[in-house]
Amino acid sequence: MAKAAEQSPDSGNVYTLASVREDLVRQEDTIIYGLIERAKFPSNSHTYDEKYAQIQGFCGSLVEFVVKNTEAIQAKAGRYKNPEENAFFPENLPPSIVPSYSFKQFLHPGAASININKSIWKMYFKELLPLLATSGDDGNYAQTAANDLSLLQSISRRIHYGKFVAEVKFRDAPQDYEPLIRAKDKEGLMKLLTFTSVEETVRKRVEKKAVVFGQEVNLNSDDNDNENRKFDPSVASSLYKNWVIPLTKEVQVEYLLRRLD
Ligand SMILES: O=C(O)C(=O)C[C@]1(C(=O)O)C=C[C@@H](O)C=C1
């Protein structure tokens, strides 16, 4: 989601640690709104049940059907030309059929081989969804799957944005990173790229945004209605603490390990 000016081919090296962090802050909004949208529906377990779907000519659940087909359309429309985007089912995606924009080549080419969406998919359905969706079934399986995809994509974009964060950090201090990369020292790299106080700030801000964005706005009173929250704000903080931040760091380490290839 880098700004248009940053993406133009002749705009030079404009990613900085401050600018990538600004982008991560903006992505928090997208993720929190995605959580709110998914929480509108109950768990709707049929969406995920392969045996329920029985789609002619397709083997898999309704959510897989929606994700695979939507990704195919979006691939044709050029979505995956942007190095910030990573498909959940990258195998056999059709090529883009639209005029291509020339995205700035900021990342090392090794970045293209990093896609941890399988782990994100597993975390989403096994860990996050049970916390987020209340139990029940309202029949809105297609809408549920569409909201799942949109939220999955925003979480995936945030986590894979670690590639950009890592590239900026490497360019800022190659002398610190290079020996660790050559030694394949994952632990040392993890330590070097970690800023505990920044993580703390991210977690607190996400928690606050989740409370503010998720409240009912009431015109007839100064107090906003905290009884009828749109979702449990602690889900957003758990998501960031347990998965988003650790996986963003994992992407950074994977990226750095390939940086000198
Ligand atoms: O801001 C950074 O430096 C990042 O690498 C991003 C991030 C995060 O995921 O929010 C990850 C690792 C750091 O320890 C701090 C924050």
PDBQT file of the ligand as one rigid body, heavy atoms in Angstrom, charges set to zero:
ROOT
HETATM    1  O1  LIG A 301       9.130  -1.443  13.134  1.00  0.00    +0.000 OA
HETATM    2  C1  LIG A 301       9.973  -2.331  12.963  1.00  0.00    +0.000 C 
HETATM    3  O2  LIG A 301      11.195  -2.141  13.122  1.00  0.00    +0.000 OA
HETATM    4  C2  LIG A 301       9.551  -3.662  12.581  1.00  0.00    +0.000 C 
HETATM    5  O3  LIG A 301      10.377  -4.504  12.273  1.00  0.00    +0.000 OA
HETATM    6  C3  LIG A 301       8.102  -4.064  12.648  1.00  0.00    +0.000 C 
HETATM    7  C4  LIG A 301       7.776  -4.761  13.965  1.00  0.00    +0.000 C 
HETATM    8  C5  LIG A 301       6.260  -5.119  13.887  1.00  0.00    +0.000 C 
HETATM    9  O4  LIG A 301       5.951  -6.185  13.362  1.00  0.00    +0.000 OA
HETATM   10  O5  LIG A 301       5.446  -4.269  14.277  1.00  0.00    +0.000 OA
HETATM   11  C6  LIG A 301       8.567  -6.007  14.068  1.00  0.00    +0.000 C 
HETATM   12  C7  LIG A 301       9.749  -6.047  14.737  1.00  0.00    +0.000 C 
HETATM   13  C8  LIG A 301      10.227  -4.961  15.602  1.00  0.00    +0.000 C 
HETATM   14  O6  LIG A 301      10.677  -5.449  16.803  1.00  0.00    +0.000 OA
HETATM   15  C9  LIG A 301       9.210  -3.898  15.782  1.00  0.00    +0.000 C 
HETATM   16  C10 LIG A 301       8.049  -3.862  15.088  1.00  0.00    +0.000 C 
ENDROOT
TORSDOF 0
